Amino acid sequence: MTEAVKIRPVVPADYEAWLPLWDGYNRFYGRFDDTALPRDITQLTWARFFDGLEPMHAMVAERADGTLVGLVHYLYHRSTISAGPRCYLHDLFTLDSERGKGIGRALIEAVYAAAKDARSERVYWLTHESNHTARLLYDTIADLPGSIVYLKSL
């Protein structure tokens, strides 16, 4: 990393700085415009981070000057094969200009620490097989179990 980055939970005042990161993430996955991801879903997602009854959480990577350069969203859920919750790392994104500087790794490791504190036995996530840049990192910090994902839109 060329500059120090602090990983911290989001706070309500982060919304305006978080939103371009969220839009960048959704642009990457082809769901940027309002027809693909309505703004009310963005608003609902943001609200869930601050609702104590929701298992959804968010952290950001912040430069010393206050600039947000990355985000991670994760949630906890029950499992039929463990007593503690499972942690699903739902979204991970860094600005293009920040890639390769250790920010993605720092965000993932922050989720690992939060999940351990929550007594989760496992953190897992999905990525598209064509996401080669991210997979270079993921292959160094997690196991690839060979699972195949099936999806049925309803």
C-alpha angles and dihedrals in degrees: 000000000000096000133025115267126195119211112209142152116272119256126203091257089063094071098101092047094041095051097070089050091050090047090049091052092050092045088055089056094044097250102104106118123078092254091058097040114013116219090238088067089052090050091048092048091051092049092051091061089065100039110101090207093059121085091213122111139178137199131183136206110234129191119221089259091059096257114143110224104169145016140202128191124193140167140197127231139170124261132206091223104048139046096223127061124271118234118223114196098213107178133015124176140159129182113267089244090057100050117120093025098101097260096119090049091049091050093050092047089051088055089049089054094046091048092050090051088051089053093247114158096202143029117198139168144174130235133176114265089236093058091101097160094055092042090060087064097037092054089060099048106034143028123258102220097188096245119162118217121219119195133190117184113215 
